[in-house]
Amino acid sequence: MTPKQIERVMKRYRITNGKGFRLKDHDPDDIADGLVDKKDATALLAGGVTRLAELQELLYPYASWSMLCIFQAMDAAGKDGTIKHVMSGVNPQGVVVTSFKVPGPQALAHDFLWRISLALPERGQIGIFNRSHYEEVLVVRVHKQLLRAQHLPADLDGKRIWEHRLEDIAAFERYLGRQGTIVLKFFLNISKEEQKKRFQERLDDPNKNWKFSASDIEEREYWKEYMEAYEEAIVATAAPHAPWYVVPANNKWFARLVVVEAMIEALEALKLKPMEMQAPDRIRLEEARQRLLEE
């Protein structure tokens, strides 16, 4: 793809302002009107992974900027596979992947952003969140009984709690941006029909049985509620400094291309260059070179 074509693709899925956003306008089967051909996907992804690795090598030594990539999706949408393929070529020293499970007693004893703050990437690193603080306005919103375990004061557990939490998330991400953390949020948009197909594959393949949980079927009953919660979350928190990418995920190969290009685009915007050594450091290097030659 040419740079202009890539930009057209990314603009199609990038949401920087939630005004007027409707999830139903985004087709999980979309592959950008054929701008990308599946037969070219392997080579394109390999090239993207290589470029991402190069940019990460520029990000790391500066130890100034960091990048946080948040992945949210319904079960079987491909979060794990996308993270695995996209980050396959990046230096492990510069990447930290955190998977957020059900919060334990310590997390429940703190505010809902506490454990998120502890897992933020250091400067120079890329942080990957497999699920995130958005679970607090998705799963907890759909299953309101989970809120009781958080021991909030009764006066704060009212009808506007989800609105307030979305405001807090938006403020938190604005703060991160002002501290030098690039925030990218990916919603892997899978259809209910495709999810059913992937669940059936997990049940039919003994090697994939471990991926399946009976609760996965139960969660399908709340599909409409989840879609409403995702839509409201994107509307409330999409911003230029913390964009959402609503990634069509029915075709795994295409979803991975969109994700890697979004990361490349964000890092290239920093215009990082190879770090130049200061004069005293160059002198010390030359001295070291001479000592080696004289041995």
Secondary structure, 3 states (H helix, E strand, C coil): CCHHHHHHHHHHHEECCCCCCCHHHCCCCCCHHHCCCHHHHHHHHHHHHHHHHHHHHHHHHHCCCEEEEEEEECCCCCHHHHHHHHCCCCCHHHEEEEECCCCCHHHHCCCCCHHHHHCCCCCCCEEEEECCHHHHHCHHHHCHHHHHHHCCCHHHCCCCHHHHHHHHHHHHHHHHHHCCEEEEEEEEECCHHHHHHHHHHHHHCHHHHHHCCHHHHHHHCCHHHHHHHHHHHHHHHCECCECEEEEECCCHHHHHHHHHHHHHHHHHCCCCCCCCCCHHHHHHHHHHHHHHHHC
